[in-house]
Amino acid sequence: MKIRLVSIGKGEDEFVRIGAGRFLKRIRRYHLLEEVRLKEVKAGKGAEILRVIRLEGERILKVLDPRDRVCVLDVAGEEISSEGFAEFLENELRRPGRSLTFVIGGAEGLSPEVRSRADRRLSLSQMTLTHELARLILLEQIYRGFTILKGKRYHR
């Protein structure tokens, strides 16, 4: 089973690019992780936001395999500890034949269709984060989860 990270986003700040690259390299020591970066939809004002959410949702749904276990990052999702996240990773990766796919929506959020496709909804924080920063934090938590499972010193 592989881990996939599907996200909507434009170019990223240099510190995010460097940090994400470091965590991707570290994660891949433990497990295969594939990233799918989808182009964001440009928004106008007002009702355009609903159009953006719908179109980005369609893009996300197109890249999800029906067999995937899908976990979306959502401000209204469940908050868990790093140890709880490590346990979640361990349990999901034991399931045969399916990918564990994390989804990070764009700046306007996730469509109802993507939310309803989710097997689990997690929140990184009650604070609002940019989707690029959420991606960096999620990658760090995936790495931390593996170090917890392997008993490494990274998590103290």
Sequence and secondary structure as in RCSB ss.txt:
>XXXX:A:sequence
MKIRLVSIGKGEDEFVRIGAGRFLKRIRRYHLLEEVRLKEVKAGKGAEILRVIRLEGERILKVLDPRDRVCVLDV
AGEEISSEGFAEFLENELRRPGRSLTFVIGGAEGLSPEVRSRADRRLSLSQMTLTHELARLILLEQIYRGFTILK
GKRYHR
>XXXX:A:secstr
  EEEEEE     HHHHHHHHHHHHHHTTTS EEEEEE      STTHHHHHHHHHHHHHHHH  TT EEEEEEE
EEE   HHHHHHHHHHHHTSTT  EEEEE BTTB  HHHHHH SEEE S SS   HHHHHHHHHHHHHHHHHHHH
T TT  
